[in-house]
Amino acid sequence: MVKVEEIQQYGKEQFDTAVASASSLQKSYQAIAAAVGDYTKKSFEDGNAFVEKLSGVKSMDKVIELQTEYAKSAYETFVAESQKIAGLYTDLAKQTFKPLEGMAAKFAPVTTR
């Protein structure tokens, strides 16, 4: 027979888990937003610097050289930042399902051999 105290304790555990999960998710979303904001700011600044350099160039060879350097740098930055942000999303997904693991463990049948 299930006692009222056991039900209350179970409810309290679930509530505490939900609060901890919500706090963790909020921190993850903030980290993702900060990473995207930082990348956007850096990309904008790099673009402005490229245009400033480009405006002072007089030869076509130098224009092509600058364009190539900028494209390479922009691509490398994009790949690096994308991997960083993807890692943050992976952590977010893990944190999202972590409380469900604990609940599933309580309800999973225990097998003995």
Chimera marker file (.cmm) of the C-alpha trace (Angstrom):
<marker_set name="trace">
<marker id="1" x="0.000" y="0.000" z="0.000" r="1" g="1" b="0" radius="0.5"/>
<marker id="2" x="1.293" y="3.438" z="-0.925" r="1" g="1" b="0" radius="0.5"/>
<marker id="3" x="1.429" y="5.913" z="1.904" r="1" g="1" b="0" radius="0.5"/>
<marker id="4" x="0.502" y="9.575" z="1.573" r="1" g="1" b="0" radius="0.5"/>
<marker id="5" x="4.006" y="10.533" z="2.682" r="1" g="1" b="0" radius="0.5"/>
<marker id="6" x="5.519" y="8.512" z="-0.158" r="1" g="1" b="0" radius="0.5"/>
<marker id="7" x="3.293" y="10.241" z="-2.692" r="1" g="1" b="0" radius="0.5"/>
<marker id="8" x="4.179" y="13.649" z="-1.263" r="1" g="1" b="0" radius="0.5"/>
<marker id="9" x="7.880" y="12.797" z="-1.323" r="1" g="1" b="0" radius="0.5"/>
<marker id="10" x="7.615" y="11.643" z="-4.933" r="1" g="1" b="0" radius="0.5"/>
<marker id="11" x="5.816" y="14.876" z="-5.863" r="1" g="1" b="0" radius="0.5"/>
<marker id="12" x="8.471" y="16.958" z="-4.095" r="1" g="1" b="0" radius="0.5"/>
<marker id="13" x="11.252" y="15.081" z="-5.925" r="1" g="1" b="0" radius="0.5"/>
<marker id="14" x="9.557" y="15.714" z="-9.277" r="1" g="1" b="0" radius="0.5"/>
<marker id="15" x="9.084" y="19.395" z="-8.487" r="1" g="1" b="0" radius="0.5"/>
<marker id="16" x="12.725" y="19.794" z="-7.427" r="1" g="1" b="0" radius="0.5"/>
<marker id="17" x="13.846" y="18.030" z="-10.602" r="1" g="1" b="0" radius="0.5"/>
<marker id="18" x="11.678" y="20.314" z="-12.745" r="1" g="1" b="0" radius="0.5"/>
<marker id="19" x="13.052" y="23.462" z="-11.073" r="1" g="1" b="0" radius="0.5"/>
<marker id="20" x="16.655" y="22.304" z="-11.471" r="1" g="1" b="0" radius="0.5"/>
<marker id="21" x="16.000" y="21.366" z="-15.085" r="1" g="1" b="0" radius="0.5"/>
<marker id="22" x="14.405" y="24.741" z="-15.865" r="1" g="1" b="0" radius="0.5"/>
<marker id="23" x="17.377" y="26.571" z="-14.339" r="1" g="1" b="0" radius="0.5"/>
<marker id="24" x="19.815" y="24.458" z="-16.315" r="1" g="1" b="0" radius="0.5"/>
<marker id="25" x="17.890" y="25.006" z="-19.552" r="1" g="1" b="0" radius="0.5"/>
<marker id="26" x="17.813" y="28.745" z="-18.981" r="1" g="1" b="0" radius="0.5"/>
<marker id="27" x="21.594" y="28.821" z="-18.586" r="1" g="1" b="0" radius="0.5"/>
<marker id="28" x="22.010" y="26.781" z="-21.762" r="1" g="1" b="0" radius="0.5"/>
<marker id="29" x="19.776" y="29.110" z="-23.762" r="1" g="1" b="0" radius="0.5"/>
<marker id="30" x="21.719" y="32.099" z="-22.452" r="1" g="1" b="0" radius="0.5"/>
<marker id="31" x="25.024" y="30.486" z="-23.468" r="1" g="1" b="0" radius="0.5"/>
<marker id="32" x="23.680" y="29.786" z="-26.968" r="1" g="1" b="0" radius="0.5"/>
<marker id="33" x="22.373" y="33.333" z="-27.335" r="1" g="1" b="0" radius="0.5"/>
<marker id="34" x="25.693" y="34.767" z="-26.167" r="1" g="1" b="0" radius="0.5"/>
<marker id="35" x="27.657" y="32.576" z="-28.603" r="1" g="1" b="0" radius="0.5"/>
<marker id="36" x="25.424" y="33.559" z="-31.533" r="1" g="1" b="0" radius="0.5"/>
<marker id="37" x="25.652" y="37.232" z="-30.533" r="1" g="1" b="0" radius="0.5"/>
<marker id="38" x="29.444" y="37.086" z="-30.278" r="1" g="1" b="0" radius="0.5"/>
<marker id="39" x="29.713" y="35.420" z="-33.688" r="1" g="1" b="0" radius="0.5"/>
<marker id="40" x="27.386" y="37.983" z="-35.262" r="1" g="1" b="0" radius="0.5"/>
<marker id="41" x="29.368" y="40.865" z="-33.786" r="1" g="1" b="0" radius="0.5"/>
<marker id="42" x="32.704" y="39.397" z="-34.928" r="1" g="1" b="0" radius="0.5"/>
<marker id="43" x="31.357" y="38.707" z="-38.407" r="1" g="1" b="0" radius="0.5"/>
<marker id="44" x="30.065" y="42.256" z="-38.732" r="1" g="1" b="0" radius="0.5"/>
<marker id="45" x="33.368" y="43.742" z="-37.530" r="1" g="1" b="0" radius="0.5"/>
<marker id="46" x="35.369" y="41.522" z="-39.892" r="1" g="1" b="0" radius="0.5"/>
<marker id="47" x="33.140" y="42.568" z="-42.796" r="1" g="1" b="0" radius="0.5"/>
<marker id="48" x="33.611" y="46.240" z="-41.980" r="1" g="1" b="0" radius="0.5"/>
<marker id="49" x="37.380" y="45.819" z="-41.765" r="1" g="1" b="0" radius="0.5"/>
<marker id="50" x="37.374" y="44.033" z="-45.122" r="1" g="1" b="0" radius="0.5"/>
<marker id="51" x="35.410" y="46.837" z="-46.794" r="1" g="1" b="0" radius="0.5"/>
<marker id="52" x="37.771" y="49.452" z="-45.324" r="1" g="1" b="0" radius="0.5"/>
<marker id="53" x="40.811" y="47.575" z="-46.644" r="1" g="1" b="0" radius="0.5"/>
<marker id="54" x="39.131" y="47.049" z="-49.995" r="1" g="1" b="0" radius="0.5"/>
<marker id="55" x="38.339" y="50.720" z="-50.408" r="1" g="1" b="0" radius="0.5"/>
<marker id="56" x="42.042" y="51.616" z="-50.236" r="1" g="1" b="0" radius="0.5"/>
<marker id="57" x="43.213" y="49.088" z="-52.827" r="1" g="1" b="0" radius="0.5"/>
<marker id="58" x="44.246" y="50.327" z="-56.261" r="1" g="1" b="0" radius="0.5"/>
<marker id="59" x="45.188" y="47.124" z="-58.131" r="1" g="1" b="0" radius="0.5"/>
<marker id="60" x="42.993" y="44.236" z="-59.204" r="1" g="1" b="0" radius="0.5"/>
<marker id="61" x="45.546" y="41.688" z="-57.978" r="1" g="1" b="0" radius="0.5"/>
<marker id="62" x="45.376" y="43.120" z="-54.466" r="1" g="1" b="0" radius="0.5"/>
<marker id="63" x="41.552" y="43.081" z="-54.606" r="1" g="1" b="0" radius="0.5"/>
<marker id="64" x="41.573" y="39.374" z="-55.453" r="1" g="1" b="0" radius="0.5"/>
<marker id="65" x="44.140" y="38.681" z="-52.727" r="1" g="1" b="0" radius="0.5"/>
<marker id="66" x="42.093" y="40.532" z="-50.104" r="1" g="1" b="0" radius="0.5"/>
<marker id="67" x="38.890" y="38.811" z="-51.232" r="1" g="1" b="0" radius="0.5"/>
<marker id="68" x="40.533" y="35.402" z="-50.993" r="1" g="1" b="0" radius="0.5"/>
<marker id="69" x="41.913" y="36.107" z="-47.511" r="1" g="1" b="0" radius="0.5"/>
<marker id="70" x="38.552" y="37.404" z="-46.315" r="1" g="1" b="0" radius="0.5"/>
<marker id="71" x="36.622" y="34.435" z="-47.743" r="1" g="1" b="0" radius="0.5"/>
<marker id="72" x="39.034" y="31.966" z="-46.145" r="1" g="1" b="0" radius="0.5"/>
<marker id="73" x="38.926" y="33.722" z="-42.789" r="1" g="1" b="0" radius="0.5"/>
<marker id="74" x="35.121" y="34.050" z="-42.849" r="1" g="1" b="0" radius="0.5"/>
<marker id="75" x="34.724" y="30.366" z="-43.696" r="1" g="1" b="0" radius="0.5"/>
<marker id="76" x="37.110" y="29.211" z="-40.953" r="1" g="1" b="0" radius="0.5"/>
<marker id="77" x="35.369" y="31.423" z="-38.399" r="1" g="1" b="0" radius="0.5"/>
<marker id="78" x="31.959" y="30.162" z="-39.500" r="1" g="1" b="0" radius="0.5"/>
<marker id="79" x="32.987" y="26.517" z="-39.178" r="1" g="1" b="0" radius="0.5"/>
<marker id="80" x="34.585" y="27.035" z="-35.763" r="1" g="1" b="0" radius="0.5"/>
<marker id="81" x="31.638" y="28.990" z="-34.369" r="1" g="1" b="0" radius="0.5"/>
<marker id="82" x="29.124" y="26.552" z="-35.853" r="1" g="1" b="0" radius="0.5"/>
<marker id="83" x="30.863" y="23.668" z="-34.110" r="1" g="1" b="0" radius="0.5"/>
<marker id="84" x="30.896" y="25.598" z="-30.840" r="1" g="1" b="0" radius="0.5"/>
<marker id="85" x="27.178" y="26.406" z="-31.093" r="1" g="1" b="0" radius="0.5"/>
<marker id="86" x="26.354" y="22.829" z="-32.137" r="1" g="1" b="0" radius="0.5"/>
<marker id="87" x="28.153" y="21.634" z="-29.008" r="1" g="1" b="0" radius="0.5"/>
<marker id="88" x="26.025" y="23.967" z="-26.904" r="1" g="1" b="0" radius="0.5"/>
<marker id="89" x="22.870" y="22.569" z="-28.514" r="1" g="1" b="0" radius="0.5"/>
<marker id="90" x="24.108" y="19.024" z="-27.839" r="1" g="1" b="0" radius="0.5"/>
<marker id="91" x="24.603" y="19.897" z="-24.174" r="1" g="1" b="0" radius="0.5"/>
<marker id="92" x="21.124" y="21.426" z="-24.115" r="1" g="1" b="0" radius="0.5"/>
<marker id="93" x="19.591" y="18.240" z="-25.515" r="1" g="1" b="0" radius="0.5"/>
<marker id="94" x="21.419" y="16.110" z="-22.952" r="1" g="1" b="0" radius="0.5"/>
<marker id="95" x="20.223" y="18.356" z="-20.128" r="1" g="1" b="0" radius="0.5"/>
<marker id="96" x="16.669" y="18.273" z="-21.457" r="1" g="1" b="0" radius="0.5"/>
<marker id="97" x="16.457" y="14.488" z="-21.326" r="1" g="1" b="0" radius="0.5"/>
<marker id="98" x="18.441" y="13.986" z="-18.124" r="1" g="1" b="0" radius="0.5"/>
<marker id="99" x="15.384" y="14.295" z="-15.798" r="1" g="1" b="0" radius="0.5"/>
<marker id="100" x="13.567" y="11.717" z="-17.896" r="1" g="1" b="0" radius="0.5"/>
<marker id="101" x="16.368" y="9.221" z="-17.318" r="1" g="1" b="0" radius="0.5"/>
<marker id="102" x="15.781" y="9.373" z="-13.574" r="1" g="1" b="0" radius="0.5"/>
<marker id="103" x="12.040" y="8.947" z="-13.975" r="1" g="1" b="0" radius="0.5"/>
<marker id="104" x="12.478" y="6.056" z="-16.389" r="1" g="1" b="0" radius="0.5"/>
<marker id="105" x="14.859" y="4.329" z="-14.000" r="1" g="1" b="0" radius="0.5"/>
<marker id="106" x="12.197" y="4.359" z="-11.276" r="1" g="1" b="0" radius="0.5"/>
<marker id="107" x="9.633" y="2.759" z="-13.540" r="1" g="1" b="0" radius="0.5"/>
<marker id="108" x="11.877" y="0.330" z="-15.399" r="1" g="1" b="0" radius="0.5"/>
<marker id="109" x="11.469" y="-3.243" z="-14.285" r="1" g="1" b="0" radius="0.5"/>
<marker id="110" x="14.479" y="-4.674" z="-12.562" r="1" g="1" b="0" radius="0.5"/>
<marker id="111" x="15.573" y="-7.988" z="-14.044" r="1" g="1" b="0" radius="0.5"/>
<marker id="112" x="17.595" y="-10.464" z="-12.059" r="1" g="1" b="0" radius="0.5"/>
<marker id="113" x="19.270" y="-13.611" z="-13.241" r="1" g="1" b="0" radius="0.5"/>
<link id1="1" id2="2" r="1" g="1" b="0" radius="0.2"/>
<link id1="2" id2="3" r="1" g="1" b="0" radius="0.2"/>
<link id1="3" id2="4" r="1" g="1" b="0" radius="0.2"/>
<link id1="4" id2="5" r="1" g="1" b="0" radius="0.2"/>
<link id1="5" id2="6" r="1" g="1" b="0" radius="0.2"/>
<link id1="6" id2="7" r="1" g="1" b="0" radius="0.2"/>
<link id1="7" id2="8" r="1" g="1" b="0" radius="0.2"/>
<link id1="8" id2="9" r="1" g="1" b="0" radius="0.2"/>
<link id1="9" id2="10" r="1" g="1" b="0" radius="0.2"/>
<link id1="10" id2="11" r="1" g="1" b="0" radius="0.2"/>
<link id1="11" id2="12" r="1" g="1" b="0" radius="0.2"/>
<link id1="12" id2="13" r="1" g="1" b="0" radius="0.2"/>
<link id1="13" id2="14" r="1" g="1" b="0" radius="0.2"/>
<link id1="14" id2="15" r="1" g="1" b="0" radius="0.2"/>
<link id1="15" id2="16" r="1" g="1" b="0" radius="0.2"/>
<link id1="16" id2="17" r="1" g="1" b="0" radius="0.2"/>
<link id1="17" id2="18" r="1" g="1" b="0" radius="0.2"/>
<link id1="18" id2="19" r="1" g="1" b="0" radius="0.2"/>
<link id1="19" id2="20" r="1" g="1" b="0" radius="0.2"/>
<link id1="20" id2="21" r="1" g="1" b="0" radius="0.2"/>
<link id1="21" id2="22" r="1" g="1" b="0" radius="0.2"/>
<link id1="22" id2="23" r="1" g="1" b="0" radius="0.2"/>
<link id1="23" id2="24" r="1" g="1" b="0" radius="0.2"/>
<link id1="24" id2="25" r="1" g="1" b="0" radius="0.2"/>
<link id1="25" id2="26" r="1" g="1" b="0" radius="0.2"/>
<link id1="26" id2="27" r="1" g="1" b="0" radius="0.2"/>
<link id1="27" id2="28" r="1" g="1" b="0" radius="0.2"/>
<link id1="28" id2="29" r="1" g="1" b="0" radius="0.2"/>
<link id1="29" id2="30" r="1" g="1" b="0" radius="0.2"/>
<link id1="30" id2="31" r="1" g="1" b="0" radius="0.2"/>
<link id1="31" id2="32" r="1" g="1" b="0" radius="0.2"/>
<link id1="32" id2="33" r="1" g="1" b="0" radius="0.2"/>
<link id1="33" id2="34" r="1" g="1" b="0" radius="0.2"/>
<link id1="34" id2="35" r="1" g="1" b="0" radius="0.2"/>
<link id1="35" id2="36" r="1" g="1" b="0" radius="0.2"/>
<link id1="36" id2="37" r="1" g="1" b="0" radius="0.2"/>
<link id1="37" id2="38" r="1" g="1" b="0" radius="0.2"/>
<link id1="38" id2="39" r="1" g="1" b="0" radius="0.2"/>
<link id1="39" id2="40" r="1" g="1" b="0" radius="0.2"/>
<link id1="40" id2="41" r="1" g="1" b="0" radius="0.2"/>
<link id1="41" id2="42" r="1" g="1" b="0" radius="0.2"/>
<link id1="42" id2="43" r="1" g="1" b="0" radius="0.2"/>
<link id1="43" id2="44" r="1" g="1" b="0" radius="0.2"/>
<link id1="44" id2="45" r="1" g="1" b="0" radius="0.2"/>
<link id1="45" id2="46" r="1" g="1" b="0" radius="0.2"/>
<link id1="46" id2="47" r="1" g="1" b="0" radius="0.2"/>
<link id1="47" id2="48" r="1" g="1" b="0" radius="0.2"/>
<link id1="48" id2="49" r="1" g="1" b="0" radius="0.2"/>
<link id1="49" id2="50" r="1" g="1" b="0" radius="0.2"/>
<link id1="50" id2="51" r="1" g="1" b="0" radius="0.2"/>
<link id1="51" id2="52" r="1" g="1" b="0" radius="0.2"/>
<link id1="52" id2="53" r="1" g="1" b="0" radius="0.2"/>
<link id1="53" id2="54" r="1" g="1" b="0" radius="0.2"/>
<link id1="54" id2="55" r="1" g="1" b="0" radius="0.2"/>
<link id1="55" id2="56" r="1" g="1" b="0" radius="0.2"/>
<link id1="56" id2="57" r="1" g="1" b="0" radius="0.2"/>
<link id1="57" id2="58" r="1" g="1" b="0" radius="0.2"/>
<link id1="58" id2="59" r="1" g="1" b="0" radius="0.2"/>
<link id1="59" id2="60" r="1" g="1" b="0" radius="0.2"/>
<link id1="60" id2="61" r="1" g="1" b="0" radius="0.2"/>
<link id1="61" id2="62" r="1" g="1" b="0" radius="0.2"/>
<link id1="62" id2="63" r="1" g="1" b="0" radius="0.2"/>
<link id1="63" id2="64" r="1" g="1" b="0" radius="0.2"/>
<link id1="64" id2="65" r="1" g="1" b="0" radius="0.2"/>
<link id1="65" id2="66" r="1" g="1" b="0" radius="0.2"/>
<link id1="66" id2="67" r="1" g="1" b="0" radius="0.2"/>
<link id1="67" id2="68" r="1" g="1" b="0" radius="0.2"/>
<link id1="68" id2="69" r="1" g="1" b="0" radius="0.2"/>
<link id1="69" id2="70" r="1" g="1" b="0" radius="0.2"/>
<link id1="70" id2="71" r="1" g="1" b="0" radius="0.2"/>
<link id1="71" id2="72" r="1" g="1" b="0" radius="0.2"/>
<link id1="72" id2="73" r="1" g="1" b="0" radius="0.2"/>
<link id1="73" id2="74" r="1" g="1" b="0" radius="0.2"/>
<link id1="74" id2="75" r="1" g="1" b="0" radius="0.2"/>
<link id1="75" id2="76" r="1" g="1" b="0" radius="0.2"/>
<link id1="76" id2="77" r="1" g="1" b="0" radius="0.2"/>
<link id1="77" id2="78" r="1" g="1" b="0" radius="0.2"/>
<link id1="78" id2="79" r="1" g="1" b="0" radius="0.2"/>
<link id1="79" id2="80" r="1" g="1" b="0" radius="0.2"/>
<link id1="80" id2="81" r="1" g="1" b="0" radius="0.2"/>
<link id1="81" id2="82" r="1" g="1" b="0" radius="0.2"/>
<link id1="82" id2="83" r="1" g="1" b="0" radius="0.2"/>
<link id1="83" id2="84" r="1" g="1" b="0" radius="0.2"/>
<link id1="84" id2="85" r="1" g="1" b="0" radius="0.2"/>
<link id1="85" id2="86" r="1" g="1" b="0" radius="0.2"/>
<link id1="86" id2="87" r="1" g="1" b="0" radius="0.2"/>
<link id1="87" id2="88" r="1" g="1" b="0" radius="0.2"/>
<link id1="88" id2="89" r="1" g="1" b="0" radius="0.2"/>
<link id1="89" id2="90" r="1" g="1" b="0" radius="0.2"/>
<link id1="90" id2="91" r="1" g="1" b="0" radius="0.2"/>
<link id1="91" id2="92" r="1" g="1" b="0" radius="0.2"/>
<link id1="92" id2="93" r="1" g="1" b="0" radius="0.2"/>
<link id1="93" id2="94" r="1" g="1" b="0" radius="0.2"/>
<link id1="94" id2="95" r="1" g="1" b="0" radius="0.2"/>
<link id1="95" id2="96" r="1" g="1" b="0" radius="0.2"/>
<link id1="96" id2="97" r="1" g="1" b="0" radius="0.2"/>
<link id1="97" id2="98" r="1" g="1" b="0" radius="0.2"/>
<link id1="98" id2="99" r="1" g="1" b="0" radius="0.2"/>
<link id1="99" id2="100" r="1" g="1" b="0" radius="0.2"/>
<link id1="100" id2="101" r="1" g="1" b="0" radius="0.2"/>
<link id1="101" id2="102" r="1" g="1" b="0" radius="0.2"/>
<link id1="102" id2="103" r="1" g="1" b="0" radius="0.2"/>
<link id1="103" id2="104" r="1" g="1" b="0" radius="0.2"/>
<link id1="104" id2="105" r="1" g="1" b="0" radius="0.2"/>
<link id1="105" id2="106" r="1" g="1" b="0" radius="0.2"/>
<link id1="106" id2="107" r="1" g="1" b="0" radius="0.2"/>
<link id1="107" id2="108" r="1" g="1" b="0" radius="0.2"/>
<link id1="108" id2="109" r="1" g="1" b="0" radius="0.2"/>
<link id1="109" id2="110" r="1" g="1" b="0" radius="0.2"/>
<link id1="110" id2="111" r="1" g="1" b="0" radius="0.2"/>
<link id1="111" id2="112" r="1" g="1" b="0" radius="0.2"/>
<link id1="112" id2="113" r="1" g="1" b="0" radius="0.2"/>
</marker_set>
